[in-house]
Amino acid sequence: MNNVSRIRMDVFNVVQGFTSVALIDISSSEQFQRAHIRSAMSFPFERLQLLAKGWRVEDIAPKELQGRIRSATRIILTAIDPSPLDSARSLLAPCVRCPVDTFPDMPSFADSYPFLITRHGAADNTRLPNLVLPNLLIGNHRCLNPEVVTRMGIDLAISVASECPPPDGIGQTAHVPLDDVPTQVLGADFWTLANDVLKAVVAGRTVLIVCNMGISRSATLVIAVLLMLGRCRSVDSAWAELKQARPFVRPNEGFIAQLKQRFVGLAAEE
């Protein structure tokens, strides 16, 4: 079995849970958020370069990634931009006890494992949203079409993606443009919209919330609404409830931090 074949088998085993291979994405934080690679840990190449300056993995890696590296039988590095992969392998290899491999390039990774790239996932390609509550739904931009709005009985269709304004001809809509980056501030417009969704849901109206992929920005708004409804007492519990309806939702770390800051009182009351 050649090296590429072995790596592909290892990646398959990661998904199946048959091995402790660590799949690590060394793209920039912004690229990682856009890529939405399932089962991958984010570890930007810029931080990995600190190893060349005498830093330890323990000094620069989050605890979850430290644990993944320590227990790994093999480490596979991926990146949207493949150019730093070989350098990253040479930096990381002396610091770990298991083999370190790189996947040849991101397009071949996506072609071989479309189920690891959420934008290719079958659940993301459907035009039908997921039901969070009887009258609260979440989906991707494909859900913003007259057929879905009519079929699902949507009273209010909301987009929180800057690149996906609601189209004409689908009834009442709202749009708060957000970028899916950790530095995006959830400002007054976002919280006004969250309050409007709360009122609509309480009044029995059916609300659809979407972003480009239905993974990060829309999930952030839904989590906020679940907390405002009093269904959950913490951001983590609201996220867990949402994942029961749409398992692959993953707000970026900046959104999660802002939600936790906003609802810190609820967590303290638990």
N, C-alpha and C positions, 0 to 999 in steps of 0.2 A: 504494500500500500504506500503510495507516494505521500509527500507531506501535505499537499492540498487536499487529497482524499481523506487523510486522517483528520485534518482540521474540520472538514465538513462533517465527518462522522461525529466529532467531538461537539460541534455546535448543535447537531441534531440531539445528541444526548443531553445537552444543557436543557433544551426545551422539554425533553421527555423525563427529566429528573433522574437520569441513570448515572450521572457522574457529577463530580464537583469541579468541572471546568469553569473558570471565571472569564466571562465575556466583558471586556472593558472597552469603552469608547473613549478615544483620546482626542476627539474633536473639541473645539472651543465650546464653552457652555451654551452660547447662542446656537451653534450648529447642532449640538446634542438635543436641545429643546425642539428644534425644527425636525430632526430626524426621527424622534420617537422610536428608538430601537428597543424593543422589548428584551428583557432579561439582561440588558447591558448596564454597567455602572459607568457614570460619567467621571472621567479623570483627565482634564485638559492637558494637552502635551506640554503647555507652558509650565505646569506644576511638576510634570515628570522631569523636566530639564533640571530641576533643582537637585535631582539625584547626582548629576554631574558635578555639583558644587559641594558634595559631601553631606547632603541632607539624607535622612532615612525615610523609608516609606511611611513609618509610623508618625513622622513629623508632618507630612504633607498630605496624607490620605485620610478621608473620613473614616470613622470607626467601622462602619459597615463594609467599606472597601478593604480596610485592613483585615477584617475577618474573612472576607472572600479570598483575599490573596493568601492568607496563612493556611486556609483549608483546601486550596486549589490543588488539583492534580495536574492541571495544565492551565495556562493563561493564554487567551486569544485576544489580541488587540485589533480593533476596527476603528475606522475614521472616515468621515465624509471626504476629507482630503487625504489621499493615501500617502502623500510624499513624506510625512514624518514617521511612518510606521517602522521602518527599519531602524531609524535612530532611537525610537521609543523602545524597541525590543532590546537594543544594545544597552540602554540605560537601565531598564528594569531587570534584565536577566541576572546581573550579579547580585541583586538584592533579594532574590527569591530562590526557593529550593526546587521549583518545578520548571518544566520547559515553558518557554514563552514563544508563541507563534503569532504571525500576522495573517489576516485574511488578505488575499491578493489586492482587492479593491472593493469599494463600496457598491458599484453596480453589480458585480458578480455576487456579492453577499446578498443583496436584495433579490437578485434573480434566483439564487439558490434557496433562500429562506424568506420568502415573502411574508410568512406568518410571524416573523420576527420584526418586521417593519410595519408599524400600525397603519401607515397610509395605504398599504397593500392588503390589509386584512379584510376578509370577507365581510366581517361585521361592520367595517368602516365604509365599504362600497355600497351598502344598501341605502335606499332612499327612505327607509322607515326608521323613525327614531326609537329610542328606548323609553319605556314608561318608568319614571321614578316614583311618582304618586299618581293616583287616578286621573288627575288633571294637570300634571307637570311632566313634560317630556324633554329629553335631551338628544341631540343628533348632530350630524355634520352639515356642511353647507348644501349637500344634495337634498336635504329635507326641505329646503326653502323653495318649494315648487307647488303650484296650485293643486296637483293631484294629491300630494301628501297632506296639505293643509285641509283640503275638503274631506279626504278619507278619514283623517284622524280627528276631525272636528275641532281644529285649532281656532281659538278666538284671538290669540295674540302671538305673533311670531317675532322672536327677538334674535338678533345677531350681535355678538360681542367681539367680532373679528373685524379689524380695520379693512382687510382685503375682501370681505364678504358682506357688503350692504344688502339688506333685503330687497328683492326685486319688486316691481309693481305687480299688481294683480293677484296678491295673496291675502288681501284683507288688511286688518290692523297690524302694523309692524312697529318695531323700535330698534334703534341701532346705537350702540355705544362702542366706538372703534377702539379696540385694544390690540396691542402687539404681544405675541407670545414670547416675551423675554423677561427675565427676572427683574429688570429695572423698571418695567412698566408699573406706573402708580395706579392703584385703584382709587380714582378720585371721586369727587362729589357726584358726577354723572353716573358712575357705576352704582353708588349706594342709593341714589334716587331711583335708579332702575330696579335695584333689588327690592326696594320698598314697594314699587309699582307691581312687581311680580307677586310679592307677598299679598298685597290687597286683591289682586286678580285671582290668585289661587284660593284665598279664603272666601271670595265671593262665588266660587264655583266655576270660574272661567277656566278654559283649557289653554295652557301656555306651553309653547315650544321654544326652547333655548338652544341656539346652535353657535358654533364657531367653525373654523375651516375643517378640522378633523373631528370635532366633538370630543376632544381629549383634555385640553387644558383650560382655555378661557371659559368655555361654556360650563365646564365642571366647577370652576371657581364660583360662578354665579349661582349654580344650583346648590353648592355647599352652603353659600351664604344664606340662601332662601331656606334651606332645611334648618339651619340654626335659628333664623328669625322666626320660623314657625314653631320653634320649641321642640321639634322632633328629636333633636340631638343636643348633647350638652358640651360637645367639644368638636373642634375641626376634624380631628382624627376619626371620631365616631360618625360624623356626617359623611366624610369621605368613604368610610367603610360601607355605609348604607348605600351611597351612590354606586359603589362598585358592585353591589348586588344586582343593580339594574344594567350597568355598563362596566364590565370588569376592567377595561383597559384605560379608564380615565386616570389622568395624572397631571394635576396642575403643576406648573413650574414652581421652583422653590421660592421665588419672590412672591408669588400669589399666596402660597401657603403661609409664609411668614406674615404677610399683611392680614390674612384672615385670622391667624392666631392672635395677632396684636389687637385686632378689632373685637374679637370675642373672648378676650382673656378673662373677663369676669365670669363667663359661663364655666370655663374650665376650673376656676377657683372654687366655684360652688359645688363641684362634683364631690 
